[in-house]
Amino acid sequence: MIVVDVMAQHQDHVLWYKEPAKNWNEALPVGNGRLGAMVFGDYNKETIQLNEESLWAGTKQDANADAAKKLPEIQALLIAGEIEKAAALSEKYLKSDPLRIRSYQSFGELQIDFANERYKPEQITDYRRELDIQSGIAAVQYQLNGVQYKREVFVSAPDNVIVIRLTADKPGKLTFRLSYGREQDATAMPQSEKELRIQGQIADLPQKDASEPGLHMKFAGLMRGVNKGGSLVATANSFFVKDADEVLFYFTAATDYNFSILNYDRTIDPFLRCQEIIDKVKNLPFDEAEKRHVMDHRKLFDRVVFNIGTPSLLPTNERLKMVKDGQLDLSLISLYFQYGRYLLMGSSRAPGVLPANLQGIWNKDMNAPWSSDFHTNINIQMNYWPAEVCNLSETVVPFSNFISALREPGRVTARKTYNASGWTMNHLTDLFGRTAITDGVGWGTFPIAASWLVLHQWDHYLFTKDKEYLKKEAYPSMQEAAEFILDYLVEDKNGNLVTAPSNSPENQYRMADGKQFMLTYGATMDVQIINELFQACVEAETILGQKSDFSDRLKNAMKKLPPVKISPRYNTIQEWIEDYEEVEPGHRHISHLFGLYPGKSINANDPKIFEAARRTIARRRFYNENEGNRMGSYTGWSRAWMINFYARLLDGDEAGKNVQELLAKTTLDNLFNTHPPFQIDGNFGGTAGIAEMLIQSHNQEIHLLPALPPTWTTGEIKGLRARNGLVVDMKWENGVLTSATVHSTETKQVSIRYKNKLKKMKVTADKPLIVQL
């Protein structure tokens, strides 16, 4: 029996359309963390594009520059202001070899051909294509020649398979060919009359600055078909089905990737992995597979319920067009919020072992934009901003495990390139665990990345209060990242401890002589991240009862870090340690506001810095707007970051306007967010921003409705999490909080703020706390 949450039924949870997807950006995603699929829904030729999380080109290698001996000279030049000489020396000695990684790849696609002739739209009636994010099922249904056809697709986490069912409401009406194809490096053939076997190996061709060509990762797939009525037989790369009443397919895929070694492993037979999975479901009825999937999916999804506005009866693309035309659709906002949770569930959870990449898990290309990699100068971090607050801590597990696994290659980078102990990495990585400087010295030198990543492990502890996790996983990673920083810091001309070299991600500054550089020292973002990491390590040692001189070393170092500065020219937060002129004042990265969000060091306790942060956003967003220059937040993920900034500034009006802009300017018809092209961090950052508008818990208190937009007059949200192991439900009417309930598994004191009222209350494990403010 599936337990139904009555409250959940009221919320907007279905994306639907009156026509098939014209392209991949209109298709609908399903996933279970390991397998993903994009469903197009065409009535002539259905396309289901496939992904398996670990199918990557390339190979594992030590690409680190052996630059430790040259580092002191580079650092001295940077601090002395000899930037051009430092950059030239860095280009010569810091570059990795090979310089670039290869791409995450599509597994291929299934195509279902229903007839040689092509039916015209007017022959099709009652067409509906939908994705129910509450059940995790994509469906297509329509009438043709008096027959009602239906297709359902979902990806089951309990059974580790993609499930496809085709039905017709009259017997013997299903005749089609289902075929598998991949652009390269794969073949398909019958394994038996009812099974299709896929076998492949990535053959990497020569590519400039990339790893050596060769035969690399092996992969396999297996698909089993079951028919009721008529016939089904596997032939060549296809199934041929004739005169069936109903057809069910189970599909799975695997590679020879071994997460424990961050490499492919020739002792693994990917086809045997597939066979083991399919053998477990080959006699499983569809109804049972669906029940198992839906119960597992809703166990996570239904934790949070969000209702604002009235659900519309219009198709999703028509609703989005109305928003792009300037209309307000509150219920579409709640749908977008839940869609972000859905996408995170689909791209980062068991049975998967890898975190969500730049496209989550859904990628159609062999050479994807930015290789669909794990970008660590904000993008993978943004992927996980909504995880804890949106009650999906399980999705953090692959991310946390991946961070911990990077420590081993990260130690090599720390030692060989930076002459330091501990572990570090730079601005991107892949599933092989690359931690070397990549793509170029200016872009790629970002040794603060590991320090940022481990703050997510710290936050996972703060939300879950899992002390065993802190002791065994989070703190060891944090401590080792901090050890690297202690070794890496050098004194500048003012006696401050600074990072050198580094950059303020992807941005450039202009020197007085007009020359432009990315490489720098002591970037403001670095200082903010280091402060947060060191403070977290000190707090963690206290929690774990550890006594050592490590905390003293961190405290002493913090005293010597440079302060966050305000530019005397613009009264904004200074991005670099010197008040350089920005080459692009409307740049998409706003790295010097890390301390505002996701950090916590910029807050209302220091009004001067707090207001400077507000001015920084204004300058970044609106600089030379009338001259047509690009403004900050012109990409999807940058706009999402703006929502979080305004939420932390307690500015509900601007936060709400930026939610509207996120939908209007950088959202595709299937609600994927776009850089452009599609990049999933915009979805995740947007979901996080909406949550941040409704609850904050980063400063030792729970702040209820801290940035509620005036347009979100009435609503309810159930199941948001706060730090300290708490869950909060809220309702509001006419912009005023009417009820709030706090749930806890332990008895504890909590500080709760609403507007200007702050109360300390006691919540018990056996009874929810009804908040009275």
N, C-alpha and C positions, 0 to 999 in steps of 0.2 A: 504494500500500500504506500503510495506517495503522499507524504504529509504536505498539505497546502496551507500556506500562510495567507489568511484572508486579507491582511493589510497589503501584502505584496501584490495581490491581484489588481489593486487600483493603479499601480504605477505603470508608466509607459515602458514596455519591455520588448516591443516587436518593431524591427525594421521591415518595411514591406514596400513592394513596387508592382506596377501594373505591366511591366515589360521585362524581358530578359536583360542581363547585363550586356552592354555593348563592348566593354573592355574590362581589363583586370581591375581597374579602379572602381568599377561598379559591382564586381562580384562580392559574394558574402563569405566571410571567414569562419571556419570552425577549426578547433584544435584541442589537443589534450596535453600540451607542454612538450611532447616529443614529436607528434605528427600534426601536420596542418594541411588544410585544404581550402581552396577558394572555389565556390560554387557559382556558375554563371546563369544557369536556369533557362537555357534556350530550348525551344520545343522542336527544333529541327536537329540540332546537334548540341547536346549538352557537353560542356567542358568542366572538368573538375581538376584544377591544378594542384599538384601535390608537393609537400615539403616534409623532410625529415631533418630534425634539428642539427645533426652532426655532419651533413653532407657538404664538405668544404673541399675546394681545390687547395693545392699547396702541400707543404710538408713541414715537420718540426725541424728547427735548426737554431743554432746559436748565432744570431745576427748582430750581437752586441759589438759596438766599437770598443776596442781596447785603448781607451782614452784616459785612463786614470792618471797617468804621468803628465799629461798635458793639461789636466783640469785646473791646477793652481794658476797656471799662466792665463788661461781663459778667464778665470774668476778675477784675477788681479786687473786685467784689462777692462772688464766690465765695470768694476767698482771705480776704476780711475776715469771712467767716462770714455775710454777708447773703444767705443762700441763697434766701429767698422773693423778694427783689427781683431777684436774678440770674435766677431761674426765670421770673419775669414778663417780664423784658426779653427773655429767650431765646425765650419763647413768641411774643413780638411780632415778633422780628427774625430768628430762626434757621429758622423753618418754611419748608419747600420749597413750591413751587407748580408743579404739583399735589402734594398731600401723599402720595399713594399710587400704587403701580404697579398694573397690571392683571395678569391671570393667564396662566400657561402652560395650554394647553388640550389636551383629547383630540382626536385626529384623527377620532374616530368609532368605528364598530364594524362588523364583518362578522357576519352571522347566517346560519347554514346550517339551513334547515328541511327535515326529512326526510319528514314526513307531516303531514296535517291532524289525524289522530287522535293522541292522546298515549299512547305506550307506558308501561305501568306498570312499576315496578321489578322485580316478580316475572317479567316477560316477558324481562328482561335477565339474562344469565348471564355469568360470568367477566369482569365489568367491572373494568378497571384504568385509572386515570389517573395519569400519572407525568411527572416532569421529571428527566431525567438531566443533572445539572450538569456532568458530565465531557465529555459530547458536545454539550451545549447544545440538546437536542431534547426537546420536550414531545410526549407521545403519549397517545392514548386508544384502548383496544380493548375489544370486548365481543362477545358472541354474541346474535343475535336471529333467531328463526325458522330456526335451523340454519345461519346465515351468520355468519362471523367478520368484523367490521368493524374497521378501524383508521384512525386519523388521526394524522398527524405534522406538527408545526409547528416551524420554527426560523427564525432571522434570520441570514442569511449576511453576514459582514463582507466577504469577498472579492468577492461579487457584489452586495452592497448591496440585498438584497431579503428580504422575508418569503416563506418557502416553505411551502406547505400541500399535503399529499398525502392523498387519501382512497382507500382500497382496500377490496375485499371478496374473500373467498377463493372466491367462486363468480361466474361471469360474469353480467353484466347486472343486478347487484343495487344499483347506485348510481343513485338518482333523488332529486334534491333541488333546492332553490333557494338559491343564495348571494346575499345582498343586502347592499348597503352603506347605512348610515344615519349621519347626524350630527345632533345636536340643533338645529343652526343653521348658516346661512351656507354651505351646500354643496349641490351637485346631482351626481347620477351619471347617466351615459347610455352607450350603446354607442359605442365608438370603432371597432369592427369586430365581426364575428361572434364573435371569440374574445377581445375586449378590452373592458374597462369603464373608462370615463374618469370621474375625479372632479375637479370644479372648484369652487373656493370663494374667498371673501374675507371676512375677519373684519369684521363691522359692529359697531363699538363703540357701544353706547347710552349715554346720559348716566348717570353714576355719581358719587356724591358724592366729592369730593376726588381724583378720578382724572383722567386725561388727557382731552382733548377727544373727544367722540364723532365717529365718522366711519368711512369705509371704509379699512381699514388693511391688514394683511398678507394677501397672496395665497397660496393654496396649491393643490396639485393632487395627484392620485394616479392610478396606472394599474395595472390588474390584467389579467393574461393567463391564460387557461385552456387546458389541453391535456387531451383525453380519449382514453382507450383504450377502444374499443367504445362503442356507443350514440351519443348526440348531446350536444353542448354549444353553446349559443347565448347571446349577451349580449342582454338585453332590458330596457328601462327602467333601473332601478338595480340589475339583478340578472344573474346567470347562471342559466339553467335547464339542468339536466343530466338526461338520461333514459337508463336502462338501460346505464349505463357500467360497465366493469370496474375502471377506475382513473381518477382525475382529479387533475391537478396544477395548482396556481395559483402564479404569481409576482406579488407585489405590491410596489410601492414608492410613496413619497410624497415631496414636496418643497415648500418655500416659496420666496418671493423674498427670504429673508433673506441678507444679505451680511455675514459675520463681519468682513471687513476694515474695514467702516465702522460696525459695530455697529448696523445698521439694515436695514430692507427696502430693496430696490433695484429700481426699476421697469424696469431694463434686463434683469432676469432673468425668464425665462419658466419658472415651476416645472413646467409640463406638459412642456416640452421636456427639462428635466432628467430627468423620469420616463421619457420616451420613450427617451432615450439609455441609461438603465439597463436598461430592459426589452428593448430591441433586442439587447443583449449576451447575454441569457439566454433569448431566446424559443425557441432550438433546443437548449437545454442539458438533457440528460436528468437526471431526478431523482437517479439514482445518482451522477452526476458532481457535481451541486450539493451533495449530501450529503457526499461525500468531501472536496470543497474546504472546506466549512464545518467539518467535524469536525477535519480536519488543522489548520486555522487556529486553531480554538478550543482544541484540546488542546495546541497549541504553547505557549500561555500557561497554561492551567489545570494541566497536568501538571508544571509547574515545582515545585509544592509538593504533597507527599503527607503526610497527617496521619492517624495511626491511634492511637486509644485505645479500649479497650473492644471489644466484639464487635457487629458490625452486627446489628440486630434484623430479624426477619421480619415485624414488625407494620407496618401503615400509619403514615405519619408523624403524622397527627392523633391516632391512638391512643397513639403514643409520647409525644407532647407532653402529652396529657391525663394520662398516668402521671407525668410530671415535675411537672405542676401539682398532682398529688395527693401529691407529696413523694418520688417515686422518683428514683433516679440512673440516667441513661442516657448513659454516656460517649460512645458512638458518635454519639449525637444532637448532642453538643457538637462533635465533629469535623465532622459534616455541616453544622452551623450555621456553623462557621468557614469551610468551603469555599464555602458558599452566599454568604457575604459577598464572597469573592473573585469568585465567579460574577456577582453583581449589579454589582460594580464594573466587571468586563469588559463587562457588558451595557449599562452606562449612561455609560461614559467611555472611548472609544477610537475610533480611525479605523475607519470613515469619518466618525464624528461629529466635530464641531468645538467643541461646548460641553461644559462640565463637568457632572457629575451634580448635579441640583438636589435639593430637599427630598424628592422621591420618586424620585430616580434619573433615570428617564425615563418611568416608568409612572404615568399619571394619568388617571382616568376623567372628570374634571369639566371644565366650562367655567369655573367660578370655584372653583378648588381651595383647600383650607385653606392659609392664609398664601401664597396665589397660587402655591404650589409653586415658590417663588423660590429665589434663591441667598442664603441668610442667612449673613452674614459675621461674626457675633459668637460663633460656634462651629460652626454646623451644616455649612457647606460644608467647613470645615477638618476636622471629624470624618469627613466622607465620604472624605477622603484619608489619614487616619491609617494604614490598613492597606496602602496602595498600595506603598510602598517595601519594608517589611519582608516583605510577602507576595509579593514578586517579581513585581510588576505595574507596573514603572516606566512602561510605555507608557501606562497609564491617567492618569498625571500630565500628559501632554503637553497635552491639551485644557485642563486646569486652569491650567497654567503659561502657556499662550498667552492664556487669558482674563485672567489677572492682568496680563500685559504690556499687553493691549489696554485695560484699565481705566486705564492711566496717563494717557492723553490726556484723557478726561473728568475724571479725578481731579485733574489740574492745575487745571482750571477751578474745581472745588470748593475746592481748597487756596487759590486766589487770592481768589475772590469771597466765600467764607464765612469763611475762617480767616486771610486776610491773610498767607499763607505761600507759599513756593516749594515745589518738589517736588510730590508727588501724594498724595492721600488719598481715602478713601471712608468710608462710615458702615456701618450695621448690616445693610443688604441691598442687593441689586442685581438686575437682570434682564438679558436678552440685549441690551437697548439700552444697557447700560453706565451705568445710573444710579449716581451716587456722592453725591448730595445727601442731607441728613438726611431720613428718610422715616418715615411713620406718626405721628410726634410727637416733640417735642424730648426728652422724658424717655426714651422708648424708643430713639429713633433717633440721638441724638448719640453716635457712637462712632468718632471720627476715628483711633483706633488700629487700625482694621480692616486698612488697607493694610499696616501694619507686621507684623501677624500673618500676612497672606497671603504676603508675600514670604519669610517664614521657611520656607514650604513649598518655595519655589524653592531656597533655600539647602540644605534637607535633600535635595532631589533631587540636588544636586551631591554632597553628602556620601556618599550611597549609590552614585551612579554614577561619581564621580570624573571626570566629563566637564568638563574645563577649558574647552573651547570654549563649552559651554553656560553655564558660570559667567561667562565673559567677555562673551558676546553677549546673554544673556537674564537670568540670575539677578541678577548684580551691578548692572546698570543699574537694575533695578526696586528692588533693596534700597537702593542709594545714594540714589535719588530719594525713597523713602519716609523714609529717615533725614534727608534734607535738610528734608522737611516737619516732622519732629519737632523738629529743631534750631530752626526758626523758631517753632514752635508753643509750645515750653516757655516758661514764665514763672517768675519767682522768687516763692516764697511768703514768708510772714512770718518763716520760719526760714532763709531764704537757699537753700532747696532749689529745684531746677528741677522744675516739675510741669506736667502737662497740665491745661488748663482751657478750656472745660468738657468733661466727659466723664461716663461712668457706669460702674458695675460691672454688666455686662449684665443688664438686665431686673429688677434687684433694687432694693429701696427701703430707706432707713434712716429712723430716727425721731430728731428733734432733742429736746433737753431739754424744749421746750415742747409736745411731742407731735405737731408737724407732720411730715409725711412727704414725702420727696423722692427722686427718682432722680438728678437732675443733681448733679454734684459736681466736685471737682478732685483730681488726684493719686491716682486709684483704684489700689489695689495691683496689679491686673492690668496697668494701663498701665505701671507702673514695671518689672514683670517682663518684659513684651514688649519695651519699649524697651531694657532692658539686653541682652537676647538679640540684638536686631537690631543694636545698636551693636557688640557683640562679634563678631557674624558679619561685619559690614562690615569691621572691622579685620582679621580673619583672611583675608577674601577679598582685600583689597588686598595682603596679604603673599603670598598664593598667586599672585596675578596679577602680582606684581612692580611694582605701581604705587606711585609716591612722590608724595605730596601732603600738604597740611596737613589734609586731611579727617579722617584717622585721629586726628590730634591733637585736633581739635575734638570728635570723638566721645568720646575718652578723657577730656578735660576735662569734658565734659557728664556723663559717667557718674559722675564723682566727686561731682557735686552733686545726683544723683538721691536722693530720700529712701529710707531703708532699709525693708526689709520688717519690719513691726512685729508683736509678739505682744501680744494684748489682755491687759491686767492683770486683767480681770474673769473671762475664760474660759480664759486660757492657750491661745488659738487664734490662727491667723494673722488679723491685722486686715484686713478687706475694704476699708476706706476709710482715708484718711490720718488721720482722727480716729476715736476708738473709739466710733463711733455704735452704737446699739442697732438690731438688724435687725428690720424689720417682720415678716418671715417667716423665722425661723431655719432652717426646712426647705426653703428655696428650691431649685429645680431647678438653677440655675446655681451653680457653685462656682468662680467666676472668679478668686478670690484664690489658688487653687492651680494657676494656670497654670504656675507655676515648678516644680511637681512633675510635671505632665504636661499638655500635651505639651512644656513647657519642661524645662529641666534644672538650674535654679539652686537648687531645693530638693532636697537630697540628704543622704546620710549623712555627708558631710564637715562639715556643721554640725548636730550632733545636736539642739541646742535647737530650731532651726527645723523640722528633720525630725520631731521628736516633736510639735511644735505643729501641723504639718500633719495628723498622725494624729488629734489631738484635734479639729481642725477638721472632719474627715470624720465623726467620731463625733457631734459636736454637730449637724452638718447632717443626718445620717441619722436620729438617734434623738430629736431634741428633742420633748418632750411626746408621745411615741408613745402613751402610755396615754390621753391626752386626745383622740386621734383626729385630731390635726393632721397636715397633709401633711408628709411627710419628704423630704429630698433623695433623689434617685434614684427618685422616683415616676413619672417619665417614662422611656420606653425609652432615649433617648439619654443621659439623666442617669445611669441605671443602668450603661450602657456606660462612661461616664466613670469611675464608681466602680471598675470592674474595672481600668482602667488606673492609677488612683491606687494601689490596693492592690498592683498589680504593681510599681510604682515604690517602694512602701514595703517590698517584698520579703516581703509577707505572702501566701503562697500559699493559706493556709486561707481568709482572707476573700475573696481574689480568686476562688477557686473557688466559694464560696458565692454571690457576686454573679453569676457566670455562670449558676448554677442559678436565681437570682431573675430574671435577664434572660429566660430561657426560660419560667419559670413565670408571671411577672406581666405581661410586655409583649410576648409573641410570639404571633402569629396562626397559624392552622392551616397557612397556606402558608409559614410561617417568616418572613414580613415582621414587622419590629418596629413597635411602635405607640407614638405619643406619649402617649395616642391623639389623633387618628386616625393612620393609617399615616404613618410618617416614616422614611426609609431610613437616616438617620445612626445610629440604634440598631443596625442590622445591621452597618454599617461600624465603628462604635466597638466593638462586641462582638468582631468579628473581630480588630481591632487589639489589644484587651485580651488575648485569648487568645495572640496572638503575643508580646505584651510579657511575659506570664507565662513564656514559653519562651526568649526571648532578648532581651537589651538591649545597646545599643551606643552610648549617648548620651554616655558620659563617658570617651572615649578607650580603652575596653576592650570586649571581647566578654564578656558575662556569660551563661553557659549555665545554663538552668533556674533563673532567679533567684527565681521565685515559683511553683514547682510545687505544686499542691494535694496534700494527703496522699491524696485519693481517686483521683488520676490515677496509680495505682501503676506501671503499665507502658505504654509507648508508644514511638512513633517519629515524628519529623518530618523531612522532607527538603525542602531548598530555601529555607529562610528566608534573608533577606538581612540583612547587618549593614553598618553604615557602613564606609567605606573600600573599597568595591567587593568585598565578600566574600559568599560563600554558605556556609551551615552546615547540616550534617545531624547529627541526634542520635538516640540510642536510650537508653531507661532501663528499668530493672527494679526492682521493689520500692522505687520512689522514688529510686533511685540511678542516676546517669549511667553507662552502660556503654560508650558509644562516641560520639565526636564527630569530624567531619571538616570541615575548612575548605578551601574552594576559592577560588582567586584567579586573575585573568588577568594579574597582575603579581607579581613577587617583592617581598616587603615584610615588615617586622617587625610582629607583632601581639601584643597583650596579651590573654590569655584568662583569665577568672576562672570558677571553679566553687566555690560555697560560699565558704570563706575562703582558698582557694588562688588565687594569681595568678602566671601564668608568661608570660614574653616568649618568643615563638617566631618562627621564620622560615617563611613560606609561599612557595612558588615557583609560577611560572606553569605549569610543566610537570608538577607532581606535587601532588595533594591532601595537605594536612597532617592526619595522624592525631594527634589531641590526646591527650597523656598527662598526666594530672593526678593 
